[in-house]
């Protein structure tokens, strides 16, 4: 019986180490991407200020400059969604969740991840693949004269969003399983 418990403990330990390595790698990737694209918010403010000054003080304007703000916003939203999920900052209906024990919250997170998040990520990846591929095939650019070329590159961020959310969902699911089985965890989301 002791040998069985030792084998079980060894399996949990091995799973814990592998799971923790995956969680840390995914968390690190989304943390880096989130912090990097967050700088675009400052640049958006500065470019918007520049657009307003040029338009009202000098009666100048460029479509490409205006589109760049939209592109930056799209990149912050799309590429920052994995970071947002990592920090549990997405909108959540939280009537009972906070009152639950840590293990019960882990079960809720696991089921939510398996039944909602991962299928939605799969749907995003599957449904946007042709959309992005067609944009690349056409070499799609702005519809506006003087707009930004390379819209296909921006559209590729849709696939990256699906992938980053999928990876963070896997990390979230692993973290939940590790909590449920009592495997040691680091501080988690920070």
Residue pairs with C-beta under 8 A, 6 or more apart in sequence:
12 181
12 182
12 183
13 183
15 178
15 181
15 183
16 178
16 183
16 184
19 174
19 175
19 177
19 178
19 183
20 178
20 184
20 185
20 186
22 170
22 171
22 174
23 171
23 174
23 175
23 178
24 186
26 167
26 168
26 170
26 171
27 86
27 168
27 171
27 189
29 82
29 164
29 167
30 82
30 83
30 85
30 86
30 164
30 167
30 168
31 83
31 86
33 79
33 80
33 82
33 83
33 164
34 79
34 80
34 82
34 83
34 84
34 86
34 87
35 83
37 75
37 76
37 79
37 80
37 83
38 76
38 80
40 72
40 73
40 75
40 76
41 72
41 76
43 72
44 69
44 72
44 73
44 76
47 65
47 68
47 69
47 72
48 69
50 65
51 61
51 65
51 66
51 69
54 60
54 61
54 65
55 61
62 146
63 142
63 144
63 145
63 146
63 147
64 142
64 146
64 147
64 148
67 142
67 144
67 147
67 148
68 148
71 148
71 154
74 154
74 157
75 154
75 157
78 157
78 158
78 160
78 161
79 157
79 160
79 161
79 164
81 90
81 161
81 164
81 165
82 161
82 164
82 165
82 167
82 168
84 90
85 117
85 165
85 168
85 169
85 172
86 168
86 171
86 189
87 189
88 189
97 105
97 108
100 108
102 179
103 179
103 180
106 175
106 176
106 177
106 179
106 180
107 176
107 180
109 172
109 173
109 175
109 176
110 173
110 176
110 177
110 180
113 169
113 172
113 173
113 176
114 173
117 165
117 169
117 172
118 166
118 169
118 170
118 173
120 165
121 162
121 163
121 165
121 166
121 169
122 162
122 166
124 158
124 161
124 162
124 165
125 159
125 162
125 163
125 166
128 158
128 159
128 162
129 159
131 155
131 158
132 152
132 155
132 156
132 158
132 159
134 140
135 151
135 152
135 155
135 156
136 152
136 156
138 152
139 152
140 151
140 152
140 155
141 147
141 148
141 149
141 150
141 151
142 148
142 149
142 151
175 185
175 188
177 183
178 184
178 185
179 185
